[in-house]
Amino acid sequence: MSEQGGVLPREQEVNRRYQEILAAMPEYTEIDGTRVRVPRAVRGPLTGRVRMRHPGDDEDDAFYIGPTHVSVDLGGGRETQVVSWAAPAAAAFFERHYDRGLVKVRRHFDAAAEGDALTKVWDEWLTERDGVAFEGDPDADAADHDGVENASLTAEDALRERLLAPRTPLTALLGTLQPEQYALVSADPAVSLVVQGHAGTGKTVVATHRAAWLTHAEREHRLGRVLLLGPTPTWAMHIAPVIAELGTPDTIVVRSLTQVLAELLGTDAQASRSTFDGADVVHATSEQLGRTLAVVVADQLRADPELTPARAYDAFLKTNRVAAPGGTRRDFAEWRETLPRTFDAAMNDMRLWPLLAYLVVLLSEPERHAHVIVDEAQDLRPLELLVLARLDAGTWTLIGDMRQRRTSYTPGTWKRVRKLLGIEEQPEKQLAGGYRSTQAIIDFAGSLLPRSDARRNPAVLGAGAPPRVVDASARGTDLPATVLDEALRLVDAHPDGVVAVITALVGDVAERASDQGWRTDASQVWRDESGRRFSLLTSEQARGLEFDALVVAEPAAFRERAGDLGPLYTALTRANLELTVVHRRSLPPALVRYIREHPDRF
Ligand SMILES: Nc1ncnc2c1ncn2[C@@H]1O[C@H](COP(=O)(O)OP(=O)(O)OP(=O)(O)O)[C@@H](O)[C@H]1O
């Protein structure tokens, strides 16, 4: 692939004409009888261009890919077609081996964030290079290409350039969407999809682009309403720009699980707080509880057809028909004794929202979605899955990483998740690309995975610098001071990037930061007087996010559950380019072993 200076102005001109046509389109359109504002999804810049490989090469064999389908008048009686990225023909641009080699060359575009002008083109030849890339290209020499590239990546140079740049908010990535990602984004929605991918393999990219693809206004069998569910409100904010850019308004409902539960309960997601910790949660979110509630509701409905969730809750507190298996039956009964005595009182404890919401969905017909996409699906607890099962009228896309489970209360296998949702048995799809972190970071964090599972994703970013491991006790400094020193070093080294500290000891670090003159608002970002800044987060809060450079403080303090180092693995894998680990206590054995086995790197 190469950048071609002579070609760029030509493509910029086509893009300019395309933008003019889009600007002249009405601001509102009719979708399924409803008037909706035309989304930015149909107004953005061109994504790329494809040249098919036909013996009688002519202009018809080339077309553009863009947000929306139109014909562009090129002047002199010539015109060219722009095909929507969600149309079947767009597969020629996105699929690696489209129709057994029918594509000759693809041109990938990059555009300015503001104004939509094209800023760069890359050509990717899928056949031996012969002649010019596209008819009318001024300079055949511009394409210095010898043939087929890396077998798994497309637009490799564009992708690497994008990944090496300081991280900006997540945006639409159509120009560099990879074949393995496109295959999942555009998979047939008639079949439910379960996708397993390690950290940084592009799961959130797939989840967001799939939501947009399924509901794209120009797709023949588009879906009417898709729920896109993620772990936290921060996640929802993180993905908002992609949905704003690609999504058709009102067709994609973005929510965190807490928001879904709050809506079912008619309450405010902010109103009640709970840490969701402790053994009680096992009971409060168990499948057995779900079965008990279903039995109670069915029983009561026979005698009381007007049964309300509040009365069902009363009946649940009294019933002997507890479905918990033998050993835990007594624990379960004891736990039930601790519950608030009324439905309204129970609403004050967020831990009980899944229970209460399940009663609501058992007793009402909630609005159902045509499809539900769940990002970070490994973190849904059994009863939460049972609630969701009643909100979906169609199929599912479940995307997650069983290695990043927060707790052992969630199902440990995709098979169990499928069972709770009633999804037919089928093998998971795997994502393999390493898009977020350097190889050094992927390998270091990957040492926490069971050896059988330690398939290393090849990092697009290349080898990178080894993580820096700092033993604060050997330095004779305390942990917070060392963490802040290291964070400051990274902030200075990445002036245009974003830096974070992830630790279970947020309070200790925050107190010291405050003593040192750092200030924060509610957003977890700390700033000093000269405007330098870093984020201070728990692993829980950092889910799904990423940072150019990162300090992970005191690995031993991350909770280890069920032999699973999920939260620490999540923390380490938030780093793009540079990772520093600061500790006073011993490191987890897997990291110690990794460091010992790679003395040259540490
Ligand atoms: N095709 C692509 N083009 C450009 N950037 C990409 C592409 N795919 C992934 N990325 C980038 O790689 C990073 C990781 O992607 P993403 O956040 O989707 O991974 P993930 O699998 O959800 O990670 P995790 O489970 O660790 O949160 C993001 O910065 C994303 O923008």
The ligand as a Gaussian input file, in Angstrom:
#p B3LYP/6-31G(d) Opt

LIG

0 1
 N      -10.642000      -2.037000      12.432000
 C      -10.122000      -1.159000      13.255000
 N       -9.612000       0.007000      12.803000
 C       -9.047000       0.907000      13.639000
 N       -8.980000       0.737000      14.973000
 C       -9.486000      -0.410000      15.481000
 C      -10.078000      -1.418000      14.661000
 N      -10.468000      -2.429000      15.452000
 C      -10.159000      -2.100000      16.707000
 N       -9.573000      -0.881000      16.725000
 C       -9.112000      -0.152000      17.904000
 O       -8.517000      -1.080000      18.794000
 C       -8.840000      -0.745000      20.134000
 C       -9.461000      -1.939000      20.827000
 O      -10.740000      -2.195000      20.279000
 P      -11.995000      -2.511000      21.224000
 O      -12.093000      -1.508000      22.310000
 O      -13.178000      -2.725000      20.347000
 O      -11.514000      -3.916000      21.845000
 P      -12.269000      -4.879000      22.858000
 O      -12.090000      -6.255000      22.327000
 O      -13.662000      -4.396000      23.092000
 O      -11.404000      -4.716000      24.146000
 P      -11.685000      -5.018000      25.695000
 O      -12.467000      -6.254000      25.841000
 O      -10.305000      -5.174000      26.199000
 O      -12.345000      -3.777000      26.228000
 C       -9.733000       0.495000      20.047000
 O       -8.920000       1.640000      20.140000
 C      -10.289000       0.425000      18.675000
 O      -10.644000       1.702000      18.187000

